[in-house]
Amino acid sequence: MYQLVSQLIVYRNLPQDNLLEALADICLELDSGDYLREELVADVYQQVHRLLDIGTVYGFDKNLWHNYLTYLLVSCENPFAITCEKVGACEGSVNVLAKHDFEIFRKLFAYDFSDIEKALGISCFSIIGNYQAVVKSERRYNKNISEKVQALSARLAQAHDAEEFFVLVTDFYRQYGVGCLGLNKAFRIVHENQRDAELVPISNTEQVSFADLVGYEEQKQRLIANTEAFVAGRPANNVLLFGDSGTGKSSSIKALINKYYDSGLRMIEIYKHQFHDLAPIIAQIKNRNYRFIIYMDDLSFEEFETEYKYLKAIIEGGLEVRPENILIYATSNRRHLINETWKDRRDLTEENGIYQSDTMQEKLSLVNRFGCTIYYGQPSQKEYFAIVCELAHKQGVDLDDDFLCAEAKKWELHHGGISGRTAQQFINYIKGVSEFAKK
């Protein structure tokens, strides 16, 4: 194995903690004959333990070795892979070098661990080659990555030569991308060990769709139209969704990433205290072949908060032009985002007319940078009842509509008033703990 791994060219920059090189070192030590069996067995078990951890995180099944090799191929960000993401293989000399590496990976797929097991008196590799994972909830592992890696793994295992291997891998890059940005839908910004800002995947995003959002059809269509233009590479605007709480603003944003992930849309969630990280994050993603929505939930500012000035420059107004593959989407309960007071309107004429003061202009300048503003208002009681009934029917609650509406009216009086969120909470109650669900 160490002889194969040492010959990699394009895929030489594997992650530092990868299992492949660690197992290659174990094989080298075994072939040298200069080792203590107990220590080498412990090293093998350590690597198998790590493989099981990875299998648990991603829900891998059957041949864990094949799954892991495939995971390396789809997560290794090298110049060849990045060039292929979302566009597929291009003509160039690097393809010859890539096929050289793919032939090595094809041999690694077929690697026979029986000699190691016989020499050390172990059987763990036979087990991971035919592994039966414990069935678990989708929320406990990254299903999005798991399904894609395992499907590709099965096809790569059947590849007859490096040429077929090449086609399979580059087609995957074209369809889904490569690395962290390719495999995941959404990300957050973190600082670890005082390092620069990094994008970390949000592994389990909510599987909400626009069909789940009852009502607000005009608002959803405006949001979809702007996003489809953005994904297609046409001009599009930054978006502000504002209005009453619980009306589906955040859920609409979440539905976008589920609808357009396969079209190359990715989402980065950011909070006010992280606005200073925007510039370095934008520098990391501006040259990738994806479309990024930088998402700010419940965005608003008090008078004493000045972070909005930095955000203004990032959106529009700084010297550096915002990359064409990035838009800002925000939700807020406030139309103007920044808290306003009557003293802001203090430029008066002799006739007591009100002019917009410089302070007002400053506070409105942020919201004016959102070219698309969409209002989500509180539903009427009739609309609220329609939402309750439709949610009940979609989610398998078999109760009379009149009965549902009567109970939903009682519920909203004690649980935050009329909204789509209140309607969903009522349905959760009915399905979960209410005795009505048993009738």
Protein Blocks (a to p, Z undefined) as FASTA:
>chain_A
ZZmmmmpcklmmgcfkbmklmmmmmmmmmmnopacfklmmmmmmmmmmmmmmmmmmnopa
hjlklmmmmmmmmmmccfklmmmgonbpaedfklmmmmmmmmmmmmmmmpcfklmmmmno
paklmmmmmccdddddfklpcfklmmmmmmmmmmmmmpmbfklmmmmmmmmmmmnogcjk
lmpmbdcdddeehiacdddddfbacfddfklmggjklmmmmmmmmmmmmmnopacddddd
eddehiopmmmmmmmmmmmmmnopacddddfklmmmmmmmmmmmmmpccdcddddehiac
dfklcklmmmmmmmnopfbdcdfkbccddddfbfnlpacdfklmmcccfkopacddfklm
mmmmmmmmpmbdcddddddfklmmmmmmmmmmmnopacdfklmmmmmmmmmmmnopaafk
lmmmmmmmmmmmmmklmZZ
